[in-house]
């Protein structure tokens, strides 16, 4: 698998630059039915919700109305758009500029943690998943809507051939093994549904004591 060809700073600058066009680009996955997948997955969110790498806030309309929502992202420009969407939807949302790989929240702070189509871009996706586990309550849920390497071998090989060029241009590693990353982070899979030849995956996981302990040892070391 290719390594991310852009640094975290370059990726942030890119998203700041193209923030106003991002929702137009999102029309592509929407055409493939991503909104239906979002609705079915994120209606499972409850109580205090953290969405990491939240971008322009496209998931806001899919959360239950009684959720208390916090959005974080490294791109200030993207978060400004998310803030406008929250106001239009009359939602009280906390919005903070923050790195998903180093969350500035205490342990066990949220009932639900959400990540949507960003594990492809994060420079340290396993670290980010472990951080999600750390801030998620032990009886909480982590909801992942991701895209990665297809379960169709012909399509997967095509993704592999184009992956380096795509990652260098957009910072998106579109052939990552999402379930493999979840396994590396020692998260327990509760359910998984795959769409579009396995490219899109809706995964519900829960934190485990092992994943949280690994992260704490890293931080103390």
Secondary structure, 3 states (H helix, E strand, C coil): CCCCCCCHHHHHHHHHHHHHHHHHHCHHHHHCCHHHHHHHHHCCCCCEEEEECCCCCCCHHHCCCCCEEEEEECCHHHHHHHHHHHHHCCCCEEEEECCCCCCCCCCCCEEEEEEECCCCCCCCHHHHHHHHHHHEEEEEEEEEEEECCCCCHHHHHHHHHHHHHHHHHHCCCCCCCHHHHHHHCCCEEEEEEEECCCCEEEEEEECCHHHHHHHHHHHHC
